[in-house]
Amino acid sequence: MLQDVAILQAHYPLFAPLVAFLFGAAIGSFINVVVYRLPIMLMRDWQQQSLEILTDATGEDPLVADLAKRLPAQKTPFNLVVPNSTCPHCEVRIKPWHNIPILGYFLVKGRCANCGQTISARYPLVEATTALLTALVIAVLGPNLQGLAGCFLLWSLVTLALIDYDTQLLPDDITLPFLWLGLVINYFGVITSFEDAFLGACAGYMILWLVFQLFKLVTGKEGMGYGDFKMLAMLGAWLGVQTVPLIIVLSSFAGAVIGGAMILFGRDKAKPIKFGPFLAVAGFIALLWGVELIDMYLIFSFGA
């Protein structure tokens, strides 16, 4: 199938990026669902686990029984598939044609067709951005296994960046499976060698872990979360150990510039800056142009 796509791409250069754009828009719609629902699913699961631990430890403690009553009852399943999408204001089910990626938002003029309340422009923006970036990945890497793998990495990065921005969470449900997936695809040398992927996963985790420990030793505070370590390990598993320093430099520079600008314009210094979005941007740049950037650095620094 990929060979057929490559043949079409040779005759029609815009064919593969256009297909990627359309498919990316659909994936962007699903990403909107994951970003909203996954943190809620995790929170409910943590509440239930905590309640079970308290019950086991305290028996029929009246305080635990009262806490159980206060937790919201889960009458219907809530996951990435069910229930169907509804308006957050009136909770009326959204019609299928209003759920068409990007276009559906404009069909209803940015308002719920039932209650008329404004729908966040973030939904079509995520869909359009994912679509454009997916097309860019295919345009740069090509309609092949490497391009397909790059799309999966892109989609995971978009999801992680948005969840971290909203909740300061980088869920293990995404970082760990994608870490293993990176190792598996590079076992076959799709993006880099398996040796580089394995070392990249190790280096990605250990470098930020050491930074975390040193920062905590010096300041007595935790400068980042463990999710950041796992996300960089995931990127190392996908892109190889040689890209880990590049990702750290790019994400740190972006974090310093954007964080400094936010503080300059009145942001509360006490609020932590989410590092996940910067790692995601740096990882995307390394995916598409990492080799070229590393070669440019070597030539500039050593004349290699």
URDA-V118125 format. One record per residue. N is the residue number from 1. RES is the residue in one letter. SS is DSSP state (h for helix, s for strand, l for the rest). PSI is psi in radians with two decimals (999 if undefined). Layout:
[[N & RES & SS & PSI] [N & RES & SS & PSI]]
This chain:
[[1 & M & l & -0.78] [2 & L & h & -0.56] [3 & Q & h & -0.70] [4 & D & h & -0.72] [5 & V & h & -0.70] [6 & A & h & -0.67] [7 & I & h & -0.80] [8 & L & h & -0.68] [9 & Q & h & -0.63] [10 & A & h & -0.63] [11 & H & h & -0.56] [12 & Y & l & 1.56] [13 & P & l & -0.48] [14 & L & l & -0.04] [15 & F & h & -0.96] [16 & A & h & -0.81] [17 & P & h & -0.60] [18 & L & h & -0.78] [19 & V & h & -0.73] [20 & A & h & -0.67] [21 & F & h & -0.84] [22 & L & h & -0.76] [23 & F & h & -0.68] [24 & G & h & -0.61] [25 & A & h & -0.71] [26 & A & h & -0.71] [27 & I & h & -0.67] [28 & G & h & -0.65] [29 & S & h & -0.73] [30 & F & h & -0.64] [31 & I & h & -0.69] [32 & N & h & -0.70] [33 & V & h & -0.82] [34 & V & h & -0.77] [35 & V & h & -0.64] [36 & Y & h & -0.77] [37 & R & h & -0.64] [38 & L & h & -0.80] [39 & P & h & -0.65] [40 & I & h & -0.74] [41 & M & h & -0.76] [42 & L & h & -0.74] [43 & M & h & -0.76] [44 & R & h & -0.69] [45 & D & h & -0.75] [46 & W & h & -0.70] [47 & Q & h & -0.77] [48 & Q & h & -0.75] [49 & Q & h & -0.74] [50 & S & h & -0.72] [51 & L & h & -0.71] [52 & E & h & -0.68] [53 & I & h & -0.78] [54 & L & h & -0.71] [55 & T & h & -0.75] [56 & D & h & -0.61] [57 & A & h & -0.52] [58 & T & h & -0.14] [59 & G & l & -2.32] [60 & E & l & 0.83] [61 & D & l & 2.26] [62 & P & h & -0.53] [63 & L & h & -0.70] [64 & V & h & -0.71] [65 & A & h & -0.69] [66 & D & h & -0.68] [67 & L & h & -0.71] [68 & A & h & -0.64] [69 & K & h & -0.54] [70 & R & h & -0.46] [71 & L & l & 2.45] [72 & P & l & 2.34] [73 & A & l & 2.36] [74 & Q & l & 1.51] [75 & K & l & -0.56] [76 & T & l & 2.69] [77 & P & l & 2.55] [78 & F & l & 1.87] [79 & N & l & -2.83] [80 & L & l & -0.17] [81 & V & l & -0.80] [82 & V & l & 2.63] [83 & P & l & 3.03] [84 & N & l & 2.74] [85 & S & l & 2.36] [86 & T & s & 2.85] [87 & C & l & 2.29] [88 & P & l & -0.25] [89 & H & l & -0.95] [90 & C & l & -0.14] [91 & E & l & 0.42] [92 & V & l & 2.43] [93 & R & s & 2.36] [94 & I & l & 2.31] [95 & K & l & 2.55] [96 & P & h & -0.72] [97 & W & h & -0.30] [98 & H & h & -0.18] [99 & N & h & 0.10] [100 & I & l & 2.23] [101 & P & l & 2.36] [102 & I & l & -1.03] [103 & L & h & -0.67] [104 & G & h & -0.63] [105 & Y & h & -0.68] [106 & F & h & -0.44] [107 & L & h & -0.63] [108 & V & l & 0.14] [109 & K & l & 0.63] [110 & G & l & 0.33] [111 & R & s & 2.66] [112 & C & l & 2.31] [113 & A & l & -0.31] [114 & N & l & -0.93] [115 & C & l & -0.22] [116 & G & l & 0.05] [117 & Q & l & 2.61] [118 & T & s & 2.38] [119 & I & l & 2.38] [120 & S & l & 2.34] [121 & A & l & -0.14] [122 & R & h & -0.59] [123 & Y & h & -0.98] [124 & P & h & -0.49] [125 & L & h & -0.75] [126 & V & h & -0.74] [127 & E & h & -0.79] [128 & A & h & -0.74] [129 & T & h & -0.78] [130 & T & h & -0.71] [131 & A & h & -0.81] [132 & L & h & -0.75] [133 & L & h & -0.63] [134 & T & h & -0.76] [135 & A & h & -0.67] [136 & L & h & -0.72] [137 & V & h & -0.80] [138 & I & h & -0.65] [139 & A & h & -0.64] [140 & V & h & -0.83] [141 & L & h & -0.40] [142 & G & l & 2.80] [143 & P & l & 1.25] [144 & N & l & -3.02] [145 & L & h & -0.66] [146 & Q & h & -0.72] [147 & G & h & -0.72] [148 & L & h & -0.76] [149 & A & h & -0.72] [150 & G & h & -0.61] [151 & C & h & -0.76] [152 & F & h & -0.71] [153 & L & h & -0.77] [154 & L & h & -0.86] [155 & W & h & -0.66] [156 & S & h & -0.66] [157 & L & h & -0.72] [158 & V & h & -0.78] [159 & T & h & -0.83] [160 & L & h & -0.72] [161 & A & h & -0.75] [162 & L & h & -0.72] [163 & I & h & -0.74] [164 & D & h & -0.70] [165 & Y & h & -0.70] [166 & D & h & -0.68] [167 & T & h & -0.11] [168 & Q & l & 0.55] [169 & L & l & 2.43] [170 & L & l & 1.56] [171 & P & l & 2.37] [172 & D & h & -0.47] [173 & D & h & -0.32] [174 & I & h & -0.87] [175 & T & h & -0.77] [176 & L & h & -0.83] [177 & P & h & -0.66] [178 & F & h & -0.48] [179 & L & h & -0.85] [180 & W & h & -0.66] [181 & L & h & -0.68] [182 & G & h & -0.74] [183 & L & h & -0.69] [184 & V & h & -0.85] [185 & I & h & -0.55] [186 & N & h & -0.16] [187 & Y & h & -0.53] [188 & F & l & 0.14] [189 & G & l & 0.57] [190 & V & l & -0.79] [191 & I & l & -0.77] [192 & T & l & 3.14] [193 & S & l & 2.74] [194 & F & h & -0.66] [195 & E & h & -0.80] [196 & D & h & -0.63] [197 & A & h & -0.78] [198 & F & h & -0.82] [199 & L & h & -0.60] [200 & G & h & -0.72] [201 & A & h & -0.77] [202 & C & h & -0.84] [203 & A & h & -0.72] [204 & G & h & -0.75] [205 & Y & h & -0.83] [206 & M & h & -0.63] [207 & I & h & -0.87] [208 & L & h & -0.54] [209 & W & h & -0.73] [210 & L & h & -0.72] [211 & V & h & -0.75] [212 & F & h & -0.82] [213 & Q & h & -0.72] [214 & L & h & -0.75] [215 & F & h & -0.74] [216 & K & h & -0.65] [217 & L & h & -0.68] [218 & V & h & -0.75] [219 & T & h & -0.32] [220 & G & l & 0.15] [221 & K & l & 2.76] [222 & E & l & 2.07] [223 & G & l & -0.29] [224 & M & l & 2.99] [225 & G & l & 2.90] [226 & Y & h & -0.40] [227 & G & h & -0.57] [228 & D & h & -0.69] [229 & F & h & -0.80] [230 & K & h & -0.62] [231 & M & h & -0.72] [232 & L & h & -0.63] [233 & A & h & -0.70] [234 & M & h & -0.80] [235 & L & h & -0.67] [236 & G & h & -0.66] [237 & A & h & -0.55] [238 & W & h & -0.75] [239 & L & h & -0.21] [240 & G & l & 2.76] [241 & V & h & -0.53] [242 & Q & h & -0.38] [243 & T & h & -0.24] [244 & V & h & -0.86] [245 & P & h & -0.68] [246 & L & h & -0.79] [247 & I & h & -0.71] [248 & I & h & -0.79] [249 & V & h & -0.84] [250 & L & h & -0.79] [251 & S & h & -0.65] [252 & S & h & -0.71] [253 & F & h & -0.81] [254 & A & h & -0.73] [255 & G & h & -0.72] [256 & A & h & -0.77] [257 & V & h & -0.89] [258 & I & h & -0.73] [259 & G & h & -0.73] [260 & G & h & -0.71] [261 & A & h & -0.69] [262 & M & h & -0.70] [263 & I & h & -0.69] [264 & L & h & -0.58] [265 & F & l & 0.39] [266 & G & l & 0.18] [267 & R & l & 2.49] [268 & D & l & 2.10] [269 & K & l & -0.43] [270 & A & l & -0.37] [271 & K & l & 2.29] [272 & P & l & 2.57] [273 & I & l & 2.23] [274 & K & l & 2.16] [275 & F & l & -0.36] [276 & G & h & -0.82] [277 & P & h & -0.62] [278 & F & h & -0.67] [279 & L & h & -0.68] [280 & A & h & -0.80] [281 & V & h & -0.79] [282 & A & h & -0.70] [283 & G & h & -0.68] [284 & F & h & -0.76] [285 & I & h & -0.74] [286 & A & h & -0.60] [287 & L & h & -0.79] [288 & L & h & -0.67] [289 & W & h & 0.30] [290 & G & h & -0.82] [291 & V & h & -0.79] [292 & E & h & -0.73] [293 & L & h & -0.70] [294 & I & h & -0.74] [295 & D & h & -0.71] [296 & M & h & -0.71] [297 & Y & h & -0.76] [298 & L & h & -0.72] [299 & I & h & -0.77] [300 & F & h & -0.69] [301 & S & h & -0.70] [302 & F & h & -0.05] [303 & G & l & 0.45] [304 & A & l & 999]]
